[in-house]
Amino acid sequence: MTDLADKGKTTRFVPGQPDMWAFVLFETLVFTGYFGFYLFYRARSPELFLHAQAQLDLRVGVVNTLVLLLSSWSVARCVQSSRAGDYRAALRDVFLTAGLAGVFLVVKVSEWVRLVHLGNGLESNDFFMYYFFLTGIHFVHLLIGFVVLGFVVYQLRSPARRSQQLIETCATYWHTVDFLWVLIFALLYVVR
């Protein structure tokens, strides 16, 4: 891979900035701890977790997972278009990514409202404590992702500001948020 826009010559590199990869590693380790606690408490109360988990709508989880996977695809297209110098297509793809993220957030809030109306909240039981904590922390990461996508738009709109490395750094953050959701989806919705 090359970064011609930033270096003026051909060099090999890992996409994005090294600091973002350190962040990705840190986030992965933190979430691994969260998942470990979830699995520990699940093993202690399997019936409670199965009963509570049955109140989730698997279809909602699947839709949100597909929406975020599509957003990863569109942000990857943004990076490819930017590398090719097609900044109009890159902008279109970053806006598509933001739109898909908006769909995810609306669906997630609707799901939260439905669950709360059923009497489930953070203090209902251990399953819902972890459910709301994990989906809530992911929600915050997704909101930060909107800022990150805004930064990509800012980069793409002016030739003087364009930095392929920064665009790829932002895309790396987005893929990390999507990756974390896939793990959350598997633990909360699928694993029985």
Sequence and secondary structure as in RCSB ss.txt:
>XXXX:A:sequence
MTDLADKGKTTRFVPGQPDMWAFVLFETLVFTGYFGFYLFYRARSPELFLHAQAQLDLRVGVVNTLVLLLSSWSV
ARCVQSSRAGDYRAALRDVFLTAGLAGVFLVVKVSEWVRLVHLGNGLESNDFFMYYFFLTGIHFVHLLIGFVVLG
FVVYQLRSPARRSQQLIETCATYWHTVDFLWVLIFALLYVVR
>XXXX:A:secstr
   HHHHSS     SS HHHHHHHHHHHHHHHHHHHHHHHHHHH HHHHHHHHTTS HHHHHHHHHHHHHHHHHH
HHHHHHHHTT HHHHHHHHHHHHHHHHHHHHHHHHHHHHHHHTT  TTT HHHHHHHHHHHHHHHHHHHHHHHHH
HHHHHHT TTT  HHHHHHHHHHHHHHHHHHHHHHIIIII  
